[in-house]
Amino acid sequence: MKLLVLLAVVCAASATTPRWPRLPEGWAPPDTKIVGGENADITEYPHQVAMYFGGSFRCGGSIIGPHTILTAAHCVSGLENYPSSFYIKHGVTDIRNNGNTPGVRKIHTHGSYGDYNGMDNDVATMILSSTISYSETASPIGLAGTNSGSYAGEDAMVSGWGSVREGGYISNILQAVQVPVITNALCKKQYGSSSITDDMLCAGYPEGGKDACQGDSGGPMISKNGGQQIGVVSWGRGCARPGYAGVYARVSTFYEWITLHMN
């Protein structure tokens, strides 16, 4: 999916394709959305938000405090000096609806984002200019702490308004999909050991078919067992391709950084 934006972030090579709406030039994966998922209601995922820049949909994110959104660094990198150009929409299943749209007053991008392989440390927080009033359609998600396990073998849920097809449009209706977390050792076999770090988490089926995709960047991956956010949608090779899991920023690794940058 490719949307017009006011400013573009220079992305890594196609092997590490960020899952935000702008695709690297010449990269043409198959038609997909949040692949293999189903329509979801915001009351099931009240932490889910949509991020807009310059009035255009850009990424997903999650509510982690009354003033704070967690998202991916690649969604905001290079734009930290333009917080007033962003706003967050929350409390809606269909993003065509008005919902609540608080502005952004401060952006914190991880200082080591992009180190090592171009996509490492892919986390950021956005401090809102007004308070989110919690309700059944807008409430925070708990974060996986520093002592959390690997989650390998557990099922997780990923949600977002990712593209209906590559080169096409985002899904107006919130989508959700269940994917199994795999070991980093297996993920390294898929992508190469130099592409996957301990700061990342991978999830997907070996046969493909279910995955996050472009437009889902920055959105949450939630553990089905504990109900905590364990990952932030980051990158992948294509979407739901056999033999390639989706790659996420590992929340437990960044727990202290995230809590430090919530206000």
QUITA-V395305 format. One record per residue. N is the residue number from 1. RES is the residue in one small letter. PSI is psi in degrees with one decimal (999 if undefined). NEAR is the number of other C-alpha atoms within 8 Angstrom. Layout:
N/RES/PSI/NEAR, N/RES/PSI/NEAR
//
This chain:
1/m/143.6/14, 2/k/118.6/10, 3/l/153.0/10, 4/l/134.6/5, 5/v/161.8/9, 6/l/-35.2/6, 7/l/148.2/5, 8/a/147.0/6, 9/v/136.1/7, 10/v/118.6/4, 11/c/165.8/7, 12/a/-178.2/11, 13/a/168.5/7, 14/s/-22.3/8, 15/a/-22.8/8, 16/t/70.3/11, 17/t/112.4/14, 18/p/147.4/13, 19/r/50.1/14, 20/w/170.3/15, 21/p/-20.2/12, 22/r/123.7/9, 23/l/147.9/10, 24/p/147.8/10, 25/e/134.3/4, 26/g/0.5/4, 27/w/120.5/7, 28/a/78.3/5, 29/p/173.3/7, 30/p/164.7/8, 31/d/127.7/8, 32/t/170.2/11, 33/k/-154.3/15, 34/i/97.4/20, 35/v/134.4/13, 36/g/11.1/9, 37/g/-162.2/11, 38/e/162.8/7, 39/n/139.6/8, 40/a/160.7/11, 41/d/143.4/8, 42/i/-23.7/12, 43/t/-20.6/8, 44/e/-26.6/6, 45/y/60.5/10, 46/p/-10.1/12, 47/h/-15.0/12, 48/q/134.1/16, 49/v/162.4/13, 50/a/136.2/15, 51/m/134.4/13, 52/y/143.8/13, 53/f/125.2/12, 54/g/26.3/8, 55/g/-3.6/7, 56/s/140.5/9, 57/f/137.2/9, 58/r/-51.3/14, 59/c/178.7/15, 60/g/-178.4/17, 61/g/178.4/16, 62/s/145.4/15, 63/i/123.5/15, 64/i/-0.3/13, 65/g/168.1/8, 66/p/-18.4/10, 67/h/4.8/12, 68/t/134.6/13, 69/i/134.7/13, 70/l/134.0/14, 71/t/-170.9/16, 72/a/143.3/17, 73/a/-36.4/14, 74/h/-14.0/12, 75/c/-23.2/11, 76/v/-7.3/11, 77/s/131.2/9, 78/g/-7.5/6, 79/l/13.6/8, 80/e/-25.9/11, 81/n/5.3/6, 82/y/46.8/7, 83/p/-32.2/12, 84/s/-11.8/8, 85/s/-7.8/9, 86/f/152.8/13, 87/y/161.0/12, 88/i/134.5/13, 89/k/128.0/14, 90/h/163.6/12, 91/g/15.3/11, 92/v/145.0/11, 93/t/-41.8/9, 94/d/115.5/8, 95/i/-0.7/12, 96/r/-17.6/5, 97/n/158.8/6, 98/n/-52.9/7, 99/g/-164.5/9, 100/n/139.0/8, 101/t/69.8/9, 102/p/147.9/12, 103/g/178.3/12, 104/v/134.0/15, 105/r/-15.7/10, 106/k/141.4/9, 107/i/130.0/13, 108/h/113.2/9, 109/t/137.8/12, 110/h/131.4/10, 111/g/-19.0/4, 112/s/15.7/7, 113/y/134.7/13, 114/g/-9.2/10, 115/d/155.4/9, 116/y/-65.2/6, 117/n/9.7/8, 118/g/-18.3/9, 119/m/7.9/14, 120/d/154.2/14, 121/n/44.8/12, 122/d/64.6/13, 123/v/151.4/16, 124/a/155.5/14, 125/t/149.5/14, 126/m/123.8/14, 127/i/123.4/13, 128/l/155.4/13, 129/s/-7.2/9, 130/s/164.9/7, 131/t/138.3/8, 132/i/124.7/8, 133/s/115.3/6, 134/y/142.5/9, 135/s/-173.0/6, 136/e/-14.5/7, 137/t/-1.3/13, 138/a/106.9/15, 139/s/156.9/11, 140/p/155.4/12, 141/i/139.8/11, 142/g/152.9/8, 143/l/143.4/11, 144/a/127.9/11, 145/g/177.2/8, 146/t/-22.7/9, 147/n/12.3/5, 148/s/154.8/7, 149/g/-165.3/4, 150/s/-23.0/5, 151/y/0.8/7, 152/a/132.2/8, 153/g/-11.6/8, 154/e/154.3/10, 155/d/147.1/11, 156/a/157.9/12, 157/m/135.2/12, 158/v/136.2/13, 159/s/159.6/16, 160/g/177.5/15, 161/w/42.3/15, 162/g/169.4/14, 163/s/144.9/18, 164/v/-34.8/12, 165/r/153.3/12, 166/e/134.1/15, 167/g/4.4/7, 168/g/-130.8/9, 169/y/159.0/11, 170/i/161.6/12, 171/s/127.6/11, 172/n/-29.2/8, 173/i/134.5/10, 174/l/134.2/15, 175/q/153.0/14, 176/a/147.4/13, 177/v/145.4/15, 178/q/132.5/10, 179/v/147.4/13, 180/p/136.9/12, 181/v/135.7/14, 182/i/167.9/13, 183/t/153.9/11, 184/n/-28.5/12, 185/a/-43.6/6, 186/l/-39.8/8, 187/c/-36.3/14, 188/k/-32.5/12, 189/k/-31.7/8, 190/q/-42.4/9, 191/y/-15.0/10, 192/g/140.5/9, 193/s/-26.4/8, 194/s/-11.2/7, 195/s/-23.8/8, 196/i/126.6/11, 197/t/171.6/9, 198/d/-14.3/6, 199/d/1.1/10, 200/m/161.0/12, 201/l/137.5/14, 202/c/146.2/13, 203/a/138.4/11, 204/g/164.8/15, 205/y/144.0/12, 206/p/-31.8/8, 207/e/-1.2/7, 208/g/-159.8/13, 209/g/-22.0/10, 210/k/130.3/14, 211/d/165.0/16, 212/a/168.7/18, 213/c/-171.8/16, 214/q/134.6/16, 215/g/-15.5/16, 216/d/-8.0/18, 217/s/141.3/19, 218/g/-13.3/18, 219/g/170.0/18, 220/p/146.7/15, 221/m/123.6/13, 222/i/131.2/12, 223/s/129.6/13, 224/k/-29.8/10, 225/n/-51.7/6, 226/g/-12.8/5, 227/g/19.2/9, 228/q/156.6/11, 229/q/121.3/14, 230/i/-14.8/13, 231/g/159.6/12, 232/v/125.6/17, 233/v/125.6/17, 234/s/-69.8/16, 235/w/177.2/13, 236/g/167.4/14, 237/r/106.8/12, 238/g/-152.9/9, 239/c/122.2/13, 240/a/28.1/14, 241/r/140.8/11, 242/p/134.3/9, 243/g/0.9/9, 244/y/110.8/14, 245/a/163.1/17, 246/g/148.6/16, 247/v/136.0/12, 248/y/150.9/12, 249/a/132.7/16, 250/r/110.2/12, 251/v/-39.7/13, 252/s/-33.3/12, 253/t/-34.8/8, 254/f/10.5/11, 255/y/-48.4/12, 256/e/-40.8/8, 257/w/-44.1/7, 258/i/-48.5/11, 259/t/-29.8/7, 260/l/-28.6/7, 261/h/34.5/8, 262/m/-15.0/11, 263/n/999/6
//
